[in-house]
Amino acid sequence: DSKPKLRDGDGALLPDAEVRAAVSGECFAWDGGSIYGEVNKELVVGSAKANASGFYEYAGAVQAVFVLTNGAAVQQRLSARPETAGGARDISLEEAMEVLEAMKAALEESAVAEQAGPWESDPDPARVTRTLHSAFSDDAVVPGTFTQTLRDETYSSINIMIVNFVLVGALAALFFVDCASAVRSRVLLALSGVALAVLAFLASLGLVALASIKLNIITMWVLPFLLVGIGVDDMFIITYAVERRRGASGGAAPSLVLGEVMAEVLAPVSLTSLINLIMFAVMARSDLSGVYETAYVAMVAVTMLWAAMVTALPALIAFDLHRQASRRSELCPCSAGAPADAGADLSERSASVLADKYCFRGAYLRALSKWRASQLLVGVLSAALLATCAVKVNDLPLGLELNDFARSDTWVEVYFVDRSEHFPLWPISMNFGALEYENPLSQLGMLRTWENVAALPEVSASPRSGLVWTASMAAWAHPAIGCVPPANALYTCGPEIDPDCTATFYPNVYGLKTRADGGVCADFASEPALAQWDGDLYAMFAFAHTNMSP
């Protein structure tokens, strides 16, 4: 009856004052507060405001926590399910884990069902609900909300990736088209170069998959757009150099033109790839798995792109040069040679050459080299940008919130934003590994380690030492603690189950906190039997073992 609730035994809603009083009052676990102390309400009541009496008057959010982490319990419960509920059913542990995952998804769906979306509003205030429900399941044991969100967002990059590749191909084709001559036009070469870069990147993904390197959201949302662009840049450098050299060669053989160009551009193309490789190798030194795995993928992709651009691309260029030399149309390269183009120099007709002639050399280069006003403007703007960066660099917002991984106007984003506002806490756990747990000194050492961590300023609410499992088990098994009210109100204590399951006191040799200070150690300072030792149980313990009669 003392548990916080909204309705009475007849199902009627309780008055607000009673609900606030119940929520504001003390709340304990099975031990009645003797071991664990009061339950930390910061985990379930967020942004609460209390009056002078300590009663809550307002709460920004209330969080309900459900434990869905035990697949074996699901398996056992189904095996003993009564006929009225569908009868017993035997399932494997793997199937039980699938049930847990489905339960998490169903819980989230039921929590947000029959609500207006977070992006919607109703012009009638009377129809707008005062409470908004959201849900989130963690990734303990089986995947939850965050894993599913990352999975969905990773896969969703595929559509944008395809659009990016198509757009890059269209732009490359635009710069290599020659509308006046189908012979001089090199659209197919441009599209083949882009396709080569894409295939090299996809091949690198296959190679890292063979090495069991995970493809994460960083990999799929950053590298395709960055590295394919680098590969296409190399394609532009090589093909543009071939076009310029062929226009100035005076009709030299295609093989000679290609050989001279590759001898000229191989070093700079290789050098840029090497620099990129070294940069990602440095990035791979990170301790974050998502970062260094992305760096591994990038290193493989850079190597594959370089190999494709210096081996396969020259072969494609050689085929295209022979096509042009035999006067074959790009639209139908297998047909007989077309008549020679008349008129101006054909090397001046491609979009890339025209852009170089009129945009870069005709406008940009002339403005910077000959016009004093443009030089002064560039200098002033550069100085202003540098000064702004120097002043504002310390004010740049840093950090990555969980809601940054969720799409806008979704329930996942709503939960993350609300949690950051009302429950800015992160749970911590402590694992001790293989110890001699039956040794009292090991048990006390575990408590000492726990209390040292709990005393850190980063740890909220100073968690009780009874949360250490050996301490709570010892309290449950001690006749003076676990077998007396209120600890035994809900559970049978250890000695009542089996006399061998009984704990005893041991001297506080590590100076652990007493129960009054949030610890689990008993305070014998006022114990009459220890008066001659000033309440020091350890002194009495030592005296008993050194003055014992034979």
N, C-alpha and C positions, 0 to 999 in steps of 0.2 A: 504493500500500500504506500510505502514511502518513495517509490520510484516516480520520477517526473512523468506526467501523463496529461493528455488533453481532455479525456472524457472520464466520467465516473463509471461505476459499475453498471448503470442502466444505459450507457451509451450517450448520455447528454454531455454537451460541452461544459467544461468547468469554467468558473469565472476567471478572468485574466489575473486577478490578484492571487488566486490559489496556484495557478500555473507558474507565475513569476516566483512565488514563495518556494515552490517545489524545486524549480530550476536553480534558484539562488542558494538553496540550502546545501548542506554538505552531502557529498555523494561518495560512497566507498565501494570497493570491490568485495569479494567474498570474505575477506578477513575483517571487515568492519573497521578498517583504518589502522589496525594494530601492526600491519606489515607494510602495506603499500601506501598507506596514508590516503589523503583525499584524491579522488580522480581529478586530473588536470582538465579543467573545462575549456582551456584555450583550444583544445582539439575539436570541440563540438559547438562552442558558442563564440562567434567572432564579432569583433567591434562592439562589445557590450558596454553599456553605461549603467552604473549602479548608483543608488542614492547613498545617503550617509549611513543607512542601516545595512548596507551591503546587498540590498535587493536589486535585482536587475529591473531597469525601467525600459531598456531598449536593447535590441540585438540586431546588428546589421545582417547577420547570416547565422543559420543553424545547420550544422553538418551531422548527418547520420552515417555511421561507419558500419559496414557489413564485412564480415570475414569470409572470404571465398578462397581459401588456400589449401583445402584438404581434399584431394581427389580420392584418397583411400576411404574417407568418411562417406563420400557420395557412393562409392562402390559398396561399402558395407550396408548403408541404409537401403539401397535398392535391393540388395539380396534379402533383406528382411521386411520388405514393404508388404503391408497387409493387403488382403484381397479387396477390401473396400477402396483402396487407393490404386488398384490396378494390378496387384499381385507382385510377387517377388520376381526379380530379373537379375541375372548374372551378367556383368559387364567387366571388361578388362580395365586395368588402371589407365591405359591410354584413352579408352573411351570415356572414362570418368573425367579425365583432363579436358576432353572435348566438351563434356557437359558443363564443366566449370567455365570454360571460355564462352559457351553459349549463354550461360546464366549471367555472366558479366555484361554481354551485349544486350540481353533482354532487360536487365536491370536499368541500364542507361536509357533504353527506348521507353520503358514504362515511366521513368521519371520525367521525361520531357513530353510525353504524349498529352494530347488534348490541350496544348498551350499554344498561344500565338508565338510565332517565331520571334527571336530576339531582335530582328530587324523590323518587325511590324508594330503598329500601334493602332489603337481604336480611338476615333474622335469622341466617343461617348465615355466620359470618365466612369460612369456607373458600370460599364462592362469591362473595364480594365482591372485585371487581378492585381492584388497588392503583393502577391508573392510569386516569385519566379523560381522554378525548379530546374536545376541542371544536375548532371551526374558525371562521374569519372571513376574508372576502375584502374587500379595499378597493374603493374606487370609481374606481380608476385606469382610464381608457380606457372601460370599460363599468361599469354599475351593479353593486354588490356587496352585501354583507350589510347595511350601514348604510342604503343607499338603499332596499333591499327592506323592511327593518324599518320605516323611516319611512313608506314607501308603505302597508304593511299596516296600521300603526297609524292612519294618517290615514283610510283607508277604513273601518276598524273603528269610527270615531266615528259613522258614519251610523246604526247600530242604536241606540246610546245617544242620539243626537240625536232619533230618532223617539220613543223612550220618553219623553224629556224633553218633547217637544211634546205628546204624548198626556196626560202627567201634568199639565202646565200647563193644557191644555184642560179636563181633568176638575175640577181645583181651581177654575178660573174658572166652570165650570158650576155647581159646588156653591154658590158664593157668590151666584149670580144665580137660583137655583131658588126657586120659591114653590110649595110642595106644596099649599097651600090654594086656589090659583087658577092655572089654565093661562093666563089672560089676563095676569096680573101677572108670571108667570114669564118670565125673559129668558135662558134657557139658550142658545137659538139665537143671540142677540146676542153672548153671551159667547164661544161657540165661533167665531162669525164674526170677532170681534175678535182672537182668538188666531190664527185662520187668516190674517187680514190681516197680523199681525206676522210670521208664518212666511213668507208669500209675499213680503213686503217684504225680508226678509233673504235669501231665495233669489234674489230679483231682483238684489240687490246683488252676490251671488256671480257671477251671469251678467254683470253690467256689468264687474266687475274682470277676469273671464276674457277679455272682449273687449279689455281694455287689456293683456293678456298678463302680468297679475300672478299669480304662483304662489299656489296654495292649499296652505299647509304645515300641519304637524301642530299648530302653535300656533293657526292660524286655525280649523281644524276642531274642535279640542278645547276652545277657550275662547270664541270669539265666538258660536256658536249659543246657548250657555247664558247668556251674559251679555247680549247685545244683544236677543235675543227677549224676555228677562225685562224689559229696559228698555221695549221697545215695549208689552208687556202691562201694565206699570205705568201708562203713559200712558193705555191703554185703560180701566183701572180708575178713574183720576182723572176722566176725562171722563164715563164712564157713571155713576159714583157721583154726580158733581155733577149730572147730569141727573135722576137719581132723587130726590135731595134737593130740587132746585128744583121738580120736578113735584109732590112731596108737599106743598110749602109754597105752591104757586101758586094753589091753590083752583080747579083746573080750567081753567087758562089754555090757550090753543091750543098744540099741540105745536111749531109753528114758532117761536112766541114764546119758549117755554121753551128750545128748543135754541139760539136766537140769543143769549139772555141768558147761557146757560151757556158757549158758545164765546167770547163776549166776555170772560168772567170767567177761563177756564182757558187761553186761547190763549197769553197772555204767560208764565205759569209753565211750561207744557209746552214752549214754544219756548226758554225760557231754559235749562231743564235739558238739552235737546238741544244747544244752542249750547255749553254748558259741556263736555259730553261730546265734542263735535266739537273744541273747542280742546285738550282733554287728549290726544286721539289725534293731533292735529296736532303737539303737542310730542313725543309718542312717535315720530312719523315722522321726527324729526331724528336718530334712532339710525343708526349706521353699519352695524349688523347687518341684512342683507337680510331674514332671517326676522322681525325685529322691525318694521322700517319697512313691509314688505309687509303684515303683519298690521294695522298702523295704517292703511294705505290702505284696506284692506277695511273696517275698523271705521268710518272716516269716511264711506265711501259708504253703509254699512248704517245708520248713525245718521241720515243725510240721508233715505234712503228710508223709514225707520220714522217719522220726523217727518212727512214728506209724507203717508204713508198715514194716520196718526192724526189729522191736522187736515183731511183732505179726504175720504177714503173712509169712515172711521169715522163722522163726523157723518151721512153719507148713510145708513149702516146704522141708526144711532140714529133718524133721521127715519122710516124705514120701520117700525121697531119701535114708535115713539110713535103713528103712525097706526094700526097694528094694535091697540094697546091702546085708542086712542080709539074705534075701531069695534067694540070688544068681541069681537075675534076670538081664538080659542084659539091658543096657541103650537104645540100639537100639530098643528093643522090650520088654518093662517092663511088658507087660501083659502075656508073654509066660512063660512056666515052667522054674524052676530054672536051671541055668547052673552049670556044674561041677566045683568043687573048683579049683582055679588057683594053679598051681604048681610053685615051684621055690622060688624066693626071696620074701621078705616082700612086700606085695602089696601097703603098705602105702608109699613106696619110689618111686612109679612110676608116680605120678601125676606131671604135669609141675610146679605147685606152690611149691611143696615140693622140687623138683629138683632145682628150681631156688633159694630157700632158702638155700639149702645145698651147692650148688657149687658156686653160684654167691655172695650171701650175706655173708654167713659164711666162705666159702672157699676162696674167693678173697677179697671182700671189708673189712670185719671185720678183717681178718688176716693182711691186709696191714696197717690198722690204728692202730692195737694193737701191732704188732710185728716189723714192719719195720720203723726204725728211719728216713730213707730218705723220706718215704711217709708222716710221721707225720710233718717233717720239711717243706715239700712242701705245705701241707695243711695250716700250720701256716703262711707261707710267702704269699700265695695267699689270705688268709683271711685278713691279715693286709693290703695288697695292695688294695683289693677291698674296705675295710672300708675307707682307706685314699682317694681313688679316689671318693667315694661317698661323703665324707665330703667336698672335694674341689669343686666338680662339682654340688652339690645339688642346689646351687643358680643360676646356669646357665641352669637349665632345662627349656625347652620351655613350657609355659603354654598357655591355651586358647583353645577354640573350635570355628572354623570358620564355616560359613554356607556351604562352599564347602566340609567340612569334612563329611557332610551327603549325598553328591552326589557321584555317581560312577565316576571313572576316565574316561576321554575322552567322556564326555557327554555335551550337551549344557547347562544343569543346572549347571554343574561345571564351564564351561566357563563363564557363567553369574556371578556366585558368585565370581570367581577370579577377573574378570574385575571390578565388582562393588567394591570389597575391594581395588583395585588399583586406580581406577579413581573416585569413589564416596564413600569415606569412611565416610559417613554420615548416621545417623539414624533419621527418623522423630519423633517428639514428639508432643503430644497433651495435652491439659489441659481441664479438665471438672470441672465445678463449682457446679453442683448439684442444689438442690432446694433453690433458693434465691429469694428475692424480686427484680426481674429484673427491675421493673418500678421505683424503688427507686434510685435517682441519686447517693447516697452514696454507694449503692451496685455496681453500674456500675463503679464508680471510684475505689472502692476496688478491683474489678476484674482486672482493669488496673494496680493497684499497685502490685498485686500478679504476674501478667504477666511480668511486667517490672523487678521485683526482680528475677524471673527465667531467663529471657532473659539476665540479666547482669552476669550470672554465666559464668566462663571461659569455661565450657564444652559445652555451646550453641554457635553454629557457626552463623556468619553473623548478630548477634544482630537483630532478627526479629522485625518488626515494630509493634507498639501497635495497629495499625488498624486491625490486624488479630483477635483481640478479637471481637466477633460478635456484642456485644452491642455497641462497639465503631464505628464499620463500619456502623451499622444500624443508629446510631445517626448522623454520617457524611452524610449518604445518605439522611437523613430526614431533614438536616439543610439547609435553603435557601442559606446561604453564602458559603456552601461547596459542597453539592451534586447537587445543582441546577445551578452551574456555570461551564463553561469549565475549564479543560477538563473532569471533573467528569461526566457531563451529556451528553457526546458525544455518549455513547452507551446505556445508560439506562435513563429512566424517573425517576426523583427524587421523594421523598416522597410527598412533598407539591403539586406537579403537579398532583399526583394521587388522593390525598385526603387532603384537608386543615388540617384535624385533625392529619395527619401523618407528623407532624412538630416537629423538635427538637429545643431546646434552649440551650444557654450556662449556665454552672454552675461553681461556683468558684472551682479552683484547690486546694482543701483543703488537698490533700495528696502529693502535690509536684511532680506531674507526669511530664513526659518529654513533651516538646513542639514539634510541628511539625518539627522544624528545627533540633531537636536532635533525630528524629525517633519516636516521640510520636504522639499524636493526639490532644493535648491541644493547644488552640490558645494562642499566646503571645501578650498581650495587653500593653507591656511596652512602646510602642511608640504611643499608642492611645491618642489623645488630650483630649478626654472626661475624661480620667483617670489620667490626669497630677497631680491633687492635691492629688491623692493617690499613686503616683509613679507607675502607671500601675498595681496596685494591685486590681484585680477585686473583690477579696474577701472583701477587705476593703471598696470598694464602695458598695458592696452588704450589708455589715453589717451597713454602714452608712445610706443607703436607708431604712433599716428596723427599725432602732432605732430613726430616725429623721423624720419619716413620720407623717404628720398632721392627726388628727383624722377626 
